[in-house]
Amino acid sequence: MTPAQLSVVFFLQMFVIIAACRGVGWLSKKYLGQPQVVGEMIAGVILGPSLFGLFAPDLQAMLFPKESKTILFVGAQMGVGLYMFLVGLGFQTDHFKANAKSAAAVSLSGMLAPFAVAIAMTPWLLDSGLFGAGVDTFQATLFMGAAISITAFPMLARIIHERGISGTPLGTLSLSAGAIDDAGAWTVLAIVLASFGDGPMVAVKAIVGGVVFVIFMLTAAPRLLAPLGRIAEREGKVGSGLLAICLMLFMLCAFAMDAIGIHAVFGGFILGTVMPRGLLARELKRQLEPFAVVVLLPMFFTFSGLNTELSMVNSWGLALAAVAILIGSILAKGGACWAAARLTGQDNATALGIGALMNSRGLMELIIINIGLQRGVIGPALFSMLVLMAIVTTLMASPLFELVYGRKARERGELGALDESQDGPSPSLAKPAATL
């Protein structure tokens, strides 16, 4: 296929991708009460071989030829990298300072229990041939632990806002624990990626390079970036020149993390966390978020969907593995977070609400397993099982929360009204913690 033909296919692909994601997202929001992003996750699977390719294989192959997947891949990486930059822009340390004891306990339990499940399950999954060639038990266990333990922190913030629990002890505790969880899961994933390469020097380069990058970004970068914030405040806007500088910095950080063998999303997120707050952060989010959310992120969901083949779960053994992963993930994460909340003084309803919220995997899960598939840590069948787990746990989070906590608390007047007016997976965390 020539570049000119790829161009024609690309624009038709993007029409279908945006239409499908917006349409399914709207339907899920209107009839299922789910955030837009949940519908977009489902739309990606619909466009892949599991549904579209099953019922119209020729049409699906014509619309998504193999040659075009490279373009989608690059757009997908750009999308998730920029999205994580936006999440980093809104990342607040306030959540760590409030309810620190309970948050740490919930977070630690929400990681230890899933890792225990991963330790028990990984040998069976390895024997079933679900991991990539050359992956040992240690690497596989670490990856599965990270995949099962992660919480969709941006999605969690969105659900908390929509459910009307912003500023409540439950909302603050859940956000704090979710942030700690994700930091731990990303750290574990970085170790897995660093150890999965051609010889020890690859791992050394990734680990040392990652540590040096993080230390530099957390210590020196805030001072070096501070003038950008002062320029924005002085001019009262973020003009095209300042926007270009920020985007160049994002590209450089994403390149640095990709080049040392980790992943671009790490660079984008770390940069976002150290950018000056105030007008600069607000304007960057306002200018970049619509394009990232409406155009680039659907490319990521579609690329994930094209790699999701639920038909590969074609035996009783694989079906049992998929069910075991789903049930184990839900019980380990939700159960451990509930127990930890109870042990740190929360009432049963609040603890159940925390467990329900912390169980959502969402986009973060898709990012992790896509990295695992790209790097050869997991195979397509396990990837499909984990996509299914991500969708189910995300779908169940809001309804389960309303069932165990929200409905009765709302009747008692303890919570605000539901707010589902926002569109898209907005990582709107730049507000103070009390109004999040």
N, C-alpha and C positions, 0 to 999 in steps of 0.2 A: 504494500500500500504506500503510495507516494505521499509526501508532505501535504500536497494540495488536497488529496483525498482524506487524509487524517483531519485536516482543517474542517472540511465539510461535515465529517462524522462528529467531530468534537462539538460543534455548535448545536447539532441536533441532540447529541448526548446531554448537553447542559440544559437544553429546553426540557427534555424528559426528566432529568434529575431534579431540577428546581420545581417543576410542576408536580412531580410525584411526592417530593418531600413536603412541599407546602400543602398539597392536597391531603395527604395522609396525616400530616401534622394537625391540620385544621379539624379533620374528622376525629382524631384521637382527643383533641382538646374539647370539642363540642359534645361528643357522645360518650367519651370515656373519662372525662375530667382529668386528662393527662397533659403535662406540658408539651409544647410543640416539639421539643427535641426527642421525646419518646416516639412520637409518630414518625419522625425523620429516621430514627434508628430502624423502625419497622419497614419504612419505605426502602431503605437500602437493601434489606433482605428480600423484599418483594421484587426488586429489580434484578436480583441475582439468579443463579441457577436453581435455587430452591423453589421458586414460584414462576416468575416470568420465563426463565429458561426451561422449566418443566412443561409448561403448557404451550409455549411458542418458542421452541429452541432456535429455529431458523431466524426468526425476527430478532430474538435476543442476541444471537451471534452477529447479525448484521449491524445492530445498533451498538454493540460493545465488542468489536473485533479485538483480538489479542494485542494487535499493534497499538491500540489506543490506551491500553491499561497503563503504559508507561506515563502517558500524559496525566491520566487520572491519579496515578501514584504520586507524581510530583505535586499536583494540585492538592491532594489529600494531605501530604506532609506539610505543605505551606499552610493549609487550613488549620490543622491541629496545633502546629507551632504557633501561629498567630493567635489562635484561641487561647492557648496556655499563656501567652504573653498578656492577653487581656485579663485572664484569671489572676495572674501575678500582679497586675496593676491594682486590682481590688483586694489583694490579700492583706488582712489586718491582723496585727499582733495582739490586738485587744482581746481576741477570743481566747488566747492562751493564758491571759492574766486572770480572767474571770473563771471561777469554779475549777481552778487548776487541778485540785486533787481528784475530783470526780472525773474530769475530762481525761486525765492521765490514766486513771483506772479503767474507764470505759474503752479508751483507745488501746491500752495494752491488752486487755482481755479480748477486744475485737480483732487483735492480730494473733495472739497466742493460740486461741481456739482454732481459727482457720489453718494456722500452720500445723497444728496437731492433726487436723483432718488431712492436710496435704501429706504429712509424713506417713499416715496410715494408707492413703490412697495411691500415692505415686508409684510404688513398686508394681501394683496391679496395672496401672495405666501404662507404665513402661513396658511391661510384658505384653500388653495389647498392641504395642507398636504405635502409640499415639504421639510419641515425641520424635524429634528429628534425629537423624543419624549422628552418633557421637556424643549425644547428651547423656551425662551420667546421672546417677540417682540424686546426688547433691544438687546439681544444677536444676534438675527437674523439680525437686522438692521445693527449692527456693522460688522457682517461677510459679508453681501452683500455689504456694503460700501467698505470694504477692497478688496473684490473680483473684484468689478467694477472699483475701482480707481487705482489699481496697474498697473505699467508699467514694462515691461520685461527689466530691466536695462542691463543685459548681452547681450540680444538680441538687444537692442537699440544700444549698443556700436558696435556690429557686423554690424548692418545695416549702421550706420554712417561711419564705415570704408569702407564698400563695396560701398556705394554711393559716396565716394570721398569727404565727407564734414568734414573730420578730421581737427581740428584746426580752423574751421570757427566759427564765432559768433553763427550761427545756431546750429552747432554740439555741441559746448561747452554749450550753453544754454540748449539744449535738454538733454544732459548728466547730467547737474547740476540738472535740474528739475526732471529728472527720478530718480536720486539717492535720492533726498529728498522725492519724492513720495513713493518709495519703503520702505524707513525708516519709514515713517508714516503708511503705510499699514501694515508692520510687527509689529509695535507697537500696532496697533488696534487689529490685530490677536492675539497677545500675551495676550491682555486684555480679548478677547473672550475666549481663551483657559483657562486662569486663572479662569474665572468666571464659566466655564462649568465643574463642578465636583461634587463630593459627599460632599457637605457641604462647609461652608465658609472657613474652615482651608485649604482646597485644593487650593482655590483661593489665600489665604494669602501666602501659601507656594510658589505658582507659581510666584506671583507678587513680593514678597519680595526676593525670591531666584533669580529671573531674574534681579532685580535691583542690588542686591549685586554682581551678576556675571558680569554684564556689567560694573559697577563701578570698580570692581577689574581688569577686563581685560583692561579697558581704562586707568587706573592709574598705577597700579603696574606691570601688565604683560609686557608692553614694556621694562621695565628695567630688569625684570627677563629673558626675552627672548633674550635680546641684545647679550649675549655671544654666542648664536647659530649663529647669523649673523657674529660675529667676527671669529668664528671657520671656517665657510664656506669661508670667505675671506682669512684667513690665509692659508688654505689648497688648495684653488683654486678650490674646488669642494664640492658637497654634497654627501658624501660617504654613505654606507649602514647603518652605525651606526647613523649618523646624521638624515638620512631619517627615521629610526626607531623611534628616539626620537620625531620627528615632527608628525609622524603618531600616536604615543602613546598619544601625547598631543591632537591631533584631536579627537581620540576616547574618551579621558577623558572629553573633553568639550562637545562632542555630548551626552555622557552618562549623564553629569550633567544637561543639558537642558531637556533631556528626563525624567530623574528621578524626576525633580521638576514639571513635567506636562506641559512643553511648547513643544519644538520639537528639534530634533537633528540639524536641519539646522541652527537654531539660534547659537548654539555653534560653528559649523563649520565656519559660516560666521564671527562671532565676533573674533574668533581666527585668521582667515586669515587677518583681518584688522589690527591687532596689531603685526603680525609677522615682524621681521626685513626685510627691503627692501634690494635691491641689489642682489648679487649673490645667496643668500639663496632663496629668493622668485622666482627668475628666474629659478633656478634649480628645485625647488619643482614643479613649473608649468610644466617644460619640462619633468620631470620624471613621474608625476602623471596624467597629463591631458590626454594623449593618452588612458590609461586604463579606466579612469573615463568616458571619452566621448564615446569611442568605445564599451565598455563592460557594465559598470555599469549603465550609463544613459539610454541606450535602455531598460534595465530592468524596470526602472521607467516608461518610456513611455508605455511599454507593460502592466505593472500592472495597470496603469491608463486606458488603453484601455480595459482591461478585466473587469473593473468596469463601463465602458461606455456602456449603453444600450439605443441607440437612439430609439429603438422600444418602450421604456417605455413612450415616448411622443406620446401616442396613442389616444388622444382625442383632439377635437378642443380647449378645454380650456387649455390643457397643451401646445399644439402647439402655441397658442396665447401667453402664458407665455414665451415660448422660444424666440419667435420673439420680444416680448416686452423687454426682457433682452438684446437681441442682439442690437436692435435699441437704447434702452435707454443708454446702455454702450457706444456705438459709439458716439452718439450725445452729451452725458454728458461730456465724457473725451475729445474727439476731439474738440467739440465746445467751452468748457470752456478754454482749453489751447490756442486755436486760439484767443479767445476774450482777454485773459490776455496778450498774446504777443502783440496784437494790442494796448492795453491800455498802455503798457510800451514802446511804440515807434517803434515796428517792422513794416515793410511794410506788405501788405496783403499777398504777395506770401510767405514771410518768416514765417509769422504767420500760414498760411495754412500748410506749411511744418512741422512746429513744432507740430501742431495738429495731422497730419498724423503719425509722428514718435511716439508721446506719446501714441497713441491708441493701440500700440502693447502690448499684454499681455504675450504671449509666455509661456515659461517654468515656470516663476514665478507664473502665474495663476494656472498652473497645480499643483504646490507645495502647494499653499494655499488651493485649493479645495480638494486635496487628504488628507490634514490634517483635513479639515472639515468633510470629509466622514469618516475617521478613528475614529474621536472623536465623531461621531454621531451628529454633528451640522446640516448637510444637509443629505437629502435622495438621493438614486441613481438617481431618475429622475432629480432633480435639478443639481446634479453632472454632468449628461450627457448634460444638457442645458449649463452649464458653460464651459464644455470641448468644445462644439461647438462654443461658444462665443470666447474662447481663440484661437481656430484654425482660425476662420474667421477674427478676428481682427489682428492676426499675418500675415495671408496671404495677407491682404489688405494693410499693412503698406508700404512696399517697392513700389508696383505699384502706390499707391495713392500719395506717396511722389514724385515720378517721374512725375506724371501727374500735380500736383499743383505747383511744384517748380523745381525739378531736371532737367527735360528735357530742359526747356528754359534757366536755369542758366548754364547748360553745353554748350548749343549752344553759349552763350555769353562768354564762357571761364572763368566763375567764379568758376567752380568746377573742381576737378580732374577727371580722368577717373575712370570708374567703376572697382572695384577690387573684384573678386569673387574667388580668388585663394585659400583662406584658406578653410580648411575642418573642419566641426564640429562646435559646438557652443562655440568657444573659447572665454573665458572671458579675452581677451588680453588687459588688462587695465594697465599693468605695465609700458607702455611707457609714456613719458611725455605727458601732455595734448595737447601740440602744435602739436604732431605727431600722436595722437590717431586716 
